[in-house]
Amino acid sequence: MSHRILIVEDELSISELIAINLTHAGYEVHQAFQTEEATLLMKDSPPDMMILDWMLPGKSGVQYAKELRANERTVGIPILMLTAKSEEADKVQGLDSGADDYMTKPFSTKELVARVNALLRRHSRLPTNEDLMTLGALRLDPVTHRVTAEWPQSPRREIIVGPTEFRLLQFLMGAPERVHSRAQLLDQVWGNEVFIEERTVDVHIRRLRVALAVAKCDVYIETVRGVGYRATRNPSTPLSDLDPA
Ligand code: CA
């Protein structure tokens, strides 16, 4: 069965160009010209991936990405953001809103297809370890793709994380206490893709921490100055100081 990709782009010529190339690459393509139409198209089943334009009439792509990430039903959809803007600050804002990858117009359709392939490959691997992973109060289930926090004397709480943050957390939890450099994380989590810059790792770590902070679990992800990041069972912020959420 081919992957279903939803294109949300108001410029017909660009939308058509992407649709033709992705159809040619074997994907099932759907097109929406604004976010309300996209929401309608996703009512029955969410797509496997979304290509989302930043500048749209009505709600912007950035705002829409934030909403998709905040919704349990759509949080797992990988998003490739398109924009005409090229400033670095905008790029970070695009990633911060919840996008997993980012392309600036004008782009090569060959590169777009390569990125779509890579993004889908990253997010459709079957779990290799069916065991529940735990780290302190954190629980990660690779089969159901759920992250929960289980503090003593507190109700179990589900933590909503995006697809890239999930893979990042899964990788870090798989080797607790070990420090990973940004380059190593890119290699392991993003699959050695040439397109992604090292600072992208920082953006996704920040997003992961914001998500985990809802259940006071952000302390488990530590920055090791000058080296990179690690997941730890013994956060330098003592757990006794924490007020379980
Ligand atoms: Ca547009």
Boltz pocket constraint, residues with backbone or C-beta under 6 A from the ligand:
constraints:
  - pocket:
      binder: B
      contacts: [[A, 9], [A, 10], [A, 11], [A, 53], [A, 54], [A, 55], [A, 56]]
      max_distance: 6.0
